[in-house]
C-alpha cells in the first residue's frame, strides 16, 4: 500500500512542487512531498509557476526547495520523476530506490517539459503534462485503496 509519494524534478521550484500539490489535492490521504536532484535549496516556487498554480486553486506560497537526500528517498513508498534522466539519477544515487521510481508520465513514455526561465506558454504545456501524469497516477493509486 502506497502511503507516501515523493515528486522529483531538478531545481524543486517548478514541476515537482506543482505535481505534489496536484496529487495531494486529488488524494489528500497521501503524504506527498517534493525535492530536487539539484535543488535551489531554500528558494520559493518560481513566480510564474506560483501564479499558474493559483489560477488553478493551488497555493505554493509555503513551498521551499529541498534537495533529495537518502532519508527522503528511503521514506517514500513511491518516487515520481519528471524525466528519464532524473529517474536514472535517483536510482544510481540511491540504489535502494530501484523498483519504486517511475516517471510521472511513464504510461506515455514521456518526459515533463522543463519550463524554468522560459515563456509562459512552456509553463502552460508543463502544467498540462503534469495534470495528465497526476491523473494517471491518481487512478492507479486510488485503485490500490
N, C-alpha and C positions, 0 to 999 in steps of 0.2 A: 504494500500500500504506500503510495506516494503522499508524504506529508509536508515536504519542503522542496521548493524549486529555486534554483539559482539561475538568473539570466545573466549572460556574459557577453560583453562586447569589448571594444578596445579601451576607450577612454572612460567609460562608465558615466558619460554625461548626455548621451543622445538615445541610442537604441535600447540598451538593456534597462535603463530606468523606466522608459516608456513601456517596454514589453512587460516588465514586472508589474507596473501599475495596472495595465490592462488585464493581465492574468489574475491579479489579486481582486480586481473588480468582478470578474466572472466567477472566480472560485474563492470566496472570502475565507473559507475554512483552511486554505493552504497557507503555509509560511512561505512567502515569496520575497526573495532578496535579489539584488543585482550587484555586479562587480565588474572590474575591467582587467584585461590581460596586461595592459599598460595604462592603468587608471591615472587620471589627473586628480590625484588624491586630494580630497578636501574641497574640490570645485563643486559648485551647484550644477544643476541641469542646465544645458545650453539654453539660452534665452529663446531661440526660435522653437526648440522642442517643447519648452515650458509653455509657450504661447499656444502651440498646436495642441498640446495635451489639455490645456484649459478650455480650448474651443470644443473639446470632446468630453468635458466634465471631469477631467482628471487633474489633480493638483500635484505638482512635482516640487513645490516650494521647499519642502523639508529634505529633498534629496541632497546627499553629499557623496561624491565619488569615492569609491572604495577599491583598493587593489585586491584582486583574487589571490588568496593565500591558501595554504594547506588546510587550516582549520575550516575555512568557508567551504572549500571543495569537499572535505570529508563530511561535513554536516549536511550537505544537500543530498536528498534522495534522487534528484533529477537535476541535471545541468543542461541548459539550453543556450547554445551559442548562436551568434548572428551569421557566422561564416564557417566554411570548412577549415580554413587555416586556424581560426580560433579554436575550433573543436580539437584539431590536431595538437595545438599548443597546450591546451588543458590536459589532454591525455598524456602528452610527453612530459610535461612539467609535474603532473600529479598522476602517476601510473595507476594508483588505486581507483581512479575515477572511471577507468575503462568499463564500458557496459552501461554507464549511466549518463553519458554525454552524447547529446544529439544537437543537430542544428534546429533552430526554431521552425524552419521551412523544409525540413528533411523530406517530408512527404512529396514535395515538388522538386526535390533535389536542387534547391535554390538558396543563394545567399541573400541576406538583407542588405540593401544598398546603404553605404555609409554616407549620411548627409552632412557630416561635420564640415563647417565652413563653406557650404555650398548654397545654391539658391533655394528659396522656399519650396519650389516645385520638387526638389530632390527630397526634402523633408516630408512632403505630402506622399511621395512614392514610398519612402521608407515606412511611413505610418501605415499605408495600405498593406504593405508586405507584412509588417508586424501584426496588424489586425488579423490577416489571413492565418499566419502561423499560430497566433494565440487561439484563434477559433478552432483550428485543428487540434491543438493540444487540450483545449477545454473539453472537446468531445471525448478525446482519448482518456483524459484523467477523470472526467465525470462518469465514464463507463466503468471505471475501476472501483467506484464507491459502493 
